[in-house]
Amino acid sequence: LVSPMLEFVPNIRSGSFADIGPRRFMEDEHIRIDDLSLHVGSLFRCPKPSAFYGVFDGHGGPEAAAYVRRNVMRFFFEDVDFPKASELDEIFLEGVAREAFRRADSALAEDDSISTSSGTTALTALILGRLLLVANAGDCRAVLCRKGEAIDMS
């Protein structure tokens, strides 16, 4: 008697909080998508679990951080020829993140509605199946705490 193999697929849930602090204007943005397959639709078939998170620390005004937050999914997933889920690897995902950050930088420079004094850092985390890619631009970092020890992720 052969039993079907059971596969454990974690369910990702997250929360977020933003605080303006002592500043007059909120310049920071974030995005959290616990089920990426609902957002990318037919662009590619996501492995389970799949999620995307980003924090954008604006400076010189909120425009750049808000722009990147609104467009980050396009920068990461449009015009990218994703392979089958079983063929995804870290090298491919690193290239996707590098290109997405380059596209965001170019788009910000070309958009006349964004003040040239406004900018943003970016920190993203992309989960596709058993792969986790954390990437950053600017002075932001991701740190994992494991057994009380800090491990740099970006």
WONOR-V43449 format. One record per residue. N is the residue number from 0. RES is the residue in one small letter. SS is DSSP state (A for helix, B for strand, O for the rest). BURIAL is b if it has 16 or more other ideal C-beta (glycine too) atoms within 10 Angstrom, else e. D_CENTER is the distance of its C-alpha to the mean C-alpha in Angstrom with 2 decimals. Layout:
n:res:ss:burial:d_center
N:RES:SS:BURIAL:D_CENTER
N:RES:SS:BURIAL:D_CENTER
//
This chain:
n:res:ss:burial:d_center
0:l:O:e:44.67
1:v:O:e:41.07
2:s:O:e:38.35
3:p:O:e:35.02
4:m:O:e:32.21
5:l:O:e:29.95
6:e:O:e:26.29
7:f:O:e:24.21
8:v:O:e:20.82
9:p:O:e:18.97
10:n:O:e:17.94
11:i:O:b:14.70
12:r:O:e:15.20
13:s:O:e:13.60
14:g:O:e:14.82
15:s:O:e:14.11
16:f:O:e:16.55
17:a:O:e:16.89
18:d:O:e:20.16
19:i:O:e:21.66
20:g:O:e:23.96
21:p:O:e:26.97
22:r:O:e:25.50
23:r:O:e:26.94
24:f:O:e:23.73
25:m:O:e:20.23
26:e:O:b:18.03
27:d:B:b:14.71
28:e:B:b:12.03
29:h:B:e:9.21
30:i:B:b:7.58
31:r:B:e:8.04
32:i:B:b:8.85
33:d:O:b:11.15
34:d:O:e:12.55
35:l:O:b:10.53
36:s:A:b:13.99
37:l:A:e:15.15
38:h:A:b:12.77
39:v:A:b:13.06
40:g:O:e:16.74
41:s:O:e:18.82
42:l:O:b:16.45
43:f:O:b:16.43
44:r:O:e:17.43
45:c:O:b:14.76
46:p:O:b:16.19
47:k:O:e:16.55
48:p:O:b:14.68
49:s:B:b:11.33
50:a:B:b:8.39
51:f:B:b:4.75
52:y:B:b:4.17
53:g:B:b:4.20
54:v:B:b:7.77
55:f:B:b:9.83
56:d:B:b:13.33
57:g:B:b:15.73
58:h:B:b:19.17
59:g:O:e:22.25
60:g:O:b:21.37
61:p:O:b:18.56
62:e:A:b:18.42
63:a:A:b:15.84
64:a:A:b:13.18
65:a:A:b:14.15
66:y:A:b:14.14
67:v:A:b:10.64
68:r:A:b:9.49
69:r:A:e:11.97
70:n:A:b:11.11
71:v:A:b:7.45
72:m:A:b:8.03
73:r:A:e:11.19
74:f:A:b:10.10
75:f:A:b:8.08
76:f:A:b:10.67
77:e:O:e:13.90
78:d:O:e:16.59
79:v:O:e:15.07
80:d:O:e:17.73
81:f:O:b:16.10
82:p:O:e:18.83
83:k:O:e:20.07
84:a:A:e:18.11
85:s:A:e:20.88
86:e:A:e:20.41
87:l:O:b:16.73
88:d:O:e:16.64
89:e:A:e:14.82
90:i:A:e:16.35
91:f:A:b:15.17
92:l:A:b:11.46
93:e:A:e:11.98
94:g:A:e:13.61
95:v:A:b:10.96
96:a:A:b:8.47
97:r:A:e:11.67
98:e:A:e:12.75
99:a:A:b:9.75
100:f:A:b:10.24
101:r:A:e:13.92
102:r:A:b:13.86
103:a:A:b:12.29
104:d:A:e:15.00
105:s:A:e:17.66
106:a:A:e:16.97
107:l:A:b:17.22
108:a:A:e:20.41
109:e:A:e:21.89
110:d:O:e:21.38
111:d:O:e:24.65
112:s:O:e:23.62
113:i:O:b:21.33
114:s:O:e:23.57
115:t:O:e:23.80
116:s:O:e:23.91
117:s:O:b:20.47
118:g:B:b:17.42
119:t:B:b:14.13
120:t:O:b:12.29
121:a:B:b:8.53
122:l:B:b:6.77
123:t:B:b:3.32
124:a:B:b:4.42
125:l:B:b:5.34
126:i:B:b:8.86
127:l:B:b:11.49
128:g:O:e:14.90
129:r:O:e:15.90
130:l:B:e:13.26
131:l:B:e:10.50
132:l:B:b:8.68
133:v:B:b:7.70
134:a:B:b:7.84
135:n:B:b:9.28
136:a:B:b:11.62
137:g:O:e:14.50
138:d:O:e:16.00
139:c:O:e:13.22
140:r:O:e:12.90
141:a:O:b:11.81
142:v:B:e:15.01
143:l:B:e:16.07
144:c:B:e:19.53
145:r:B:e:21.73
146:k:O:e:25.37
147:g:O:e:25.35
148:e:B:e:24.08
149:a:B:e:21.01
150:i:B:e:19.01
151:d:B:e:16.72
152:m:O:e:13.36
153:s:O:e:12.38
//
